[in-house]
Amino acid sequence: MNDENSARNNLSDLRLAMIDLLTHEPYNGAARDDLAARLIAGDLRFNWWYGQVVKKGLAKGLLWCDPTDLALEYIDLVDSLLEAWNLWKSGKQSGDEFFATLKSTVEQIEDWVGRAPNAPWDPARP
């Protein structure tokens, strides 16, 4: 088995799309590349926090919504971005439309991560 293919199979479609955007697409400008990098970081932090805090009940009573609703909202957000990615790649959507969707997705994930109670990366966390 090819090591590169094996590694790619272990990455989410979202991360693969952003890696492709950063490494294989024509250069779209630093601001747009920054959005892709911020999305990768936000996705990793959100999933790290959800797995280490929410699933273990360490955010009980501290979340701004039901944990299941948050997970479903996150999935919908990612699915919408991946749909926009596929539309852009197939020429059915402009780059500006895709990058507007990417920007709003990044901002939403960064908002959630910024409000995340008991975040593993928070130095005040015991």
Secondary structure, 3 states (H helix, E strand, C coil): CCHHHHHHHCCCHHHHHHHHHHHCCCCCCHHHHHHHHHHHHHHHHHHHHHHHHHCCCCCCCCCCCCHHHHHHHHHHHHHHHHHHHHHHHCCCCCHHHHHHHHHHHHHHHHHHHHHCCCCCCCCCCC
